[in-house]
Amino acid sequence: MSDDEIDDVDSAILYALQEDARNMSSGDIAERTGTSDSTVRKRIQRLESEGIIKGYSADVDYQRSGYPLRMLLFCTASIPERGELLPDIMEIEGVVSVQELVTGEQNLLVTAVGESDEDITPVAQALLDLGVTVADEVLVRSHEMKPFSNFDPEQAGTRD
């Protein structure tokens, strides 16, 4: 297998880590995949070194933690510069994510959190200072995530 191929064991590892990386031991994953603990650890290390696993993070409920505003800012940046702007946008206080969009006029999606409008307004100003136009703002009530089902070994027979 070449380094950049994802096989069924890699997929099962990715699915398990997306389910609960904090509490999923390599032994638990080995049991699921029918491999050894050391195989799972080596596979995780390879997936990390290849940048497939980019990191591990907590899924924080910002509202319950005292930051009730989650704002999506749909932005437009010049196409040649938009990718280069990502690190600068991530440095803006209150920004928790930025996505580069490849279709549509709005080509960046910035997520910011805050306690009040006074926390979000400076984010929009900082984006403008970077030469990014804020085309639309959307206030988010809730956000749910789940593991990508194509990595689920139980679904392996149902995908083409």
Buried (B, 14 or more C-beta within 10 A) or exposed (E): EEEEEBEEBBBBBBBBBBEEBEEBEBEBBBEBBEBEBEBBBEBBEBBEEEEBBEEEEEEEEBBEEEBBBBBBBBBBBEEEEBEEBBEBBEEBEBBEEBEEBEEEEBBBBBBBBBEEEEBBBBBBEBBEEBEBBBBEBEEEEEEEEEBEEEBBBEEEEEEE
